[in-house]
Every structure is written in C-alpha cells, then in structure tokens.
Amino acid sequence: MGWLGPAEIEALRLSLRVSFWATLVTLPFGIFVAYALARWRFPGRQVLNGLVHLPLILPPVVTGYLLLLTFGIQGPLGGPLAELGIVFAFRWTGAALAAGIMAFPLMVRAIRLSIEAVDPKLEQAGATLGASRLMVFGTVTLPMILPGIIAGSILAFAKAMGEFGATITFVSNIPGQTQTLPSAVYAFLQVPAGEAAATRLVIISIVIAMSALLLSEYVGRRVAKRVAGS
Amino acid sequence: MSLSIRLQHQLSDLALDLDFDAPSGVTVLFGRSGSGKTTVVNAVAGLLRPAAGRVAVDDWVLFDTGQGIWLPPHRRRLGYIFQEGRLFPHLTVRQNLNYGRWFAPRGARRESPDRVIEMLGIGHLLDRRPAMLSGGEKQRVAIGRALLASPRLILADEPLAALDDARKAEILPYFERLRDEVSVPILYVTHSAAEVARLATSVVALQAGRVVRHGPASEVLADPSVAPAGVRAVGAVLQVRVAAHHDDGLSELEAGGERLFLPRIPHRIGDELRIRIPAQEVILSSRRPEGLSALNVLSGQVDTIRAGEGPGAIVSVRTPAGMVLARVTRRSVAALGLRQGSPCYAVIKTVALAPQDVGGRVVAP
C-alpha cells in the first residue's frame, strides 16, 4: 500500500476495525429484535419498531449528540460503564457504538424480512417432532434465515464503514482513535493540498462499498439456493 | 394403548364440544371441511390451546384444563403427518428423517430407521432435498419422519388431500401397513369415504364441532346423514379375499361364498382386503336379473329402507357377502314392492369398483 500515506492507512485500518466490531456485536441483538418484531405480538411492539428505526430517520448529528449525552463520561450510562472500565467517549469503541447504532435498522430490516419469509408451519412441525422453541430456532429458523443474516450483516458493515455524522458528533475526529475513513476524508478536505489524499480515500470507499454489495448479493444467492434445497 | 379426547373450544364460526375414546389402530375423524377435524388434531398436538378439555394416551395426560396440565407440543411425543408434508427444505431426506430422532428421549422404544426406510421405499431418496421430490415421495418421507420420532401417538391431517389419485393410491398402502405393523394409536383426519373404508378401525363422524356417530367404518359409511359428501359418499364396506386373477383383465374376489369381479388389482391371491361399494353404483332387482352386462349379482333380503329428503332412498340389503347399500328412487322402492325382509338382488357394475376403494391386507381389529 505504498501509495497511501500513514494517516490514510491508519484511517482505513481503524474503519475496518470499527465496522467489524460494530457488525459483530450488533448481530445477536439484531437477530433477537428482528425475531421479536416478526413473530411476537406484545405491547410496545410499535414503540420498539420506532426506536429501532429512529437512527435511520433522525439527522445523524442528533443521534450522535444523544449518544454523547447518554454514553458520555457524565451520561447516565456512560458514567456507570466508565466505572467498570468501559469507556466510549472519544475512543474507537465509541465510534463502533455509533456505527453499530446507525447500522442497526438496516440489519434488523434485512433479517426481519427473511424471518417473515419462513413459514411458521415448519416451526410447528419442528415442535411436534420434539424440538423445544430454542432448538426449533437453531435447527429450522436460523438456517433458513441465513441469507438474510448475511445480507443484513454486509449491509450493516458497509453502513458502518460510511458512518460520519453520528461518529464525529459523539467521539470527534481524533487521528488513530476515532478518525475513520469518512472523517479522514473530511479532515483532508479541510487542509490545503489534502485533496489527493482525500481522493485516494474516496476511491477506497467506493471499492469497499461496491465489493460489499456484490459480495452480499453473491453469498446471499448461494446460501438461498442451498437453503431452498435445489 | 388408547387415546381419550374431551374438548370444548369456541372458534369464530364453530363451537367445538366433543368427547370420545380412540382404541389402538386407526381412528378416523370424518367430516366436512369446517366440522372441526383439524382443530381437534391441533389441540391434541398442542398447536392450539382449547378453552377446556382433557387429552390422554392411556394414563399419560397431554393436557387437562381441570388439573392445569399443559404439555408444550415438543414434549407430547407425537408423530404429526401434515397435509402439506412440511419437510424442512434446508435438510436432506436423511436429515429430515433423523430430525425427530435427535429429540426422542433416550429410553424411548425406537423404530429401526432401516426398517422404516424399507417399508416406505425411500432408500434411494436419502441424499436428496425435499425440493427434488415428487408429492408422493414427500409424503412418504413425512410419514417416515413422524414414525422415527418414536411417537406415542400418530396424527395425520388429511395426508393425502393434496395428492392426485395415482399418488393417493401410492401412499394409502403405507398407512395400511402403519395400522397393521405399528402399535401406536393413529388419529387420522379425512373427508374421503374411500380412505375411511380402507383405513378405519373406528370412525368418529363430526358435524359442526360435535360427534354425530362413532363406530366401525361399515356402520358410519352406511348413514347418509353423517357422510360428509352427503349421499354420494354412502357405501358399504365388504371384507373380501382375492380368489383368482383372470386372463381377461379381471380379478375374482370371494366374500361369504359369493363371487365378485372387478378390474385387475395388484394384490396376491389369498390376500384379505376391504372394498368399498358406493351405494350409487348398486341397482336392485326383485327377480334374479338375466341378460345383464353387470357381472356382480348378490342375492339377499332388504334390511332397512331409509328415505332421504329428495326423491332418493338408501336400501340396505343383507347378503352372504355382507351388507350392501343401494341408492335408488323412492318410486322404484314402491314399484318393486320392497319392504323389510323382501328378497332382492343387488347388481354391481364391475367397473364401478374403483382401485382406490380396494384396500390392502387387513388384520382384523
């Protein structure tokens, strides 16, 4: 990667790390919330649905500010978590949290769609054959929604790679700590002669985004074929 | 092993209220669509929670609203064969068959997979996925999957309804083998008189959520008021033995010393069968008919005459072969002067005996 400067490499590596952890940690929550929204009828379901989608419709700056209020050192959650040694403010973990929250609605939507496509009659069949609810989920539902999980994860990863507004509001733009790819592009554009570096990062962004899309299409189709059994 | 069922439940358009015992063998729930058959099976399976009732296999209680017992479906040790098969599309046939075995308790009496696979003739399908199977093959795998779960109760909800006649004829013999070779009670839902005639050890006829008749198939099928397809489903069930196969494409059956001919059937000479003779395929004569193309003439005496609402009547005739039912007009009854005890002849057209009305080996209940 000789054509990239150290600051650019740093930003790229940080972005990959932030997006990877954002996706991985969000995934179990995403599956759980998607399942609850798709299959359970409970009071407050619409409220949960609204909350999940909030980051998608709020201005990212607002989401970032709310994160700062909540998870900042003085925040109602940030304070107690800091006591436990978990600090989000102005750390890469905070960037991952912001990216995860922003990517969450996309992930939940993709997984929820695939859960809704699973015929509950198959899950009933599993139950009559002696499988508990959890086993039915593990042996019937989960394998059948694998394409949705993969598509949702890749989408979330791509979204996390591109997250800017909430991240910069919540954890600022600290090189090596919270300066992700988009933040770096923004920073390079603020200084004279930064345009070349910005352009290189823009190209990398485009390549990563396109690869993620193509990969999700390809893997999704492969897995869907295997699951559908043809 | 016997199954006792007592249920009360209110659906939007149906009040279910029934109470019956099912002995081992096949108990057929028989009735029109909307009579509550599937609701009963789903309540037994635990897929639907009834307002009140009790279901037990011998003294093992699946649920009892009085005692507050409710076993979830996965602890009821069922083999549920669904109308649409419901095979898992992401698993191979072998994995589908093994699915229930994974969860069966260690101490459970286990069917040998090899025997089940052989009995169902699915050995060549094991590595395929359900999408690559025909409708009949899917249903055979579904039967195998249910059996291999080591069930204490087998439920079958119109397992043949989605199949065409040829596939039905392919699957029915497997249910007959199930009845004769597996000692687990089977609750079987259908609205087909032919399936009742071939499979039922006893029949529970349902109408609008209530039991209107409970007894052996020959009795229930003889009553036009309970048959779900109305008068067209009415028919007699005879126990017969295959006597000979003839070169002209006919098979000869023997019942109570009488001979019956029907188009060639695949069974071996000496096999015991049940055949269903639809009442509308039988005509009556007060004298021995001559110069008639029909080959099957049974002599007997009129047992009962049941006038229907329209111009028709169902006449049951006691013959040496068993009770035969005929659907005739009331005018003919009068013209022939038929009354209880009158001698008469029942004439059955040979080709009226359809293959799906001919059952396989029968072991007396």
Interface residues (C-beta under 8 A of the other chain):
Chain A: K121 L122 Q124 A125 G126 A127 T128 L129 G130 A131 S132 R133 M135 V136 T139 V140 P143 M144 R226 V227 A228 G229 S230
Chain B: A45 G46 L47 P72 P73 H74 R75 R76 R77 L78 G79 Y80 F82 E84 R86 F88 P89 H90 L91 Y99 G100 W102 F103 A104 R129 P130 A131 M132 R145 A146 A149 L155
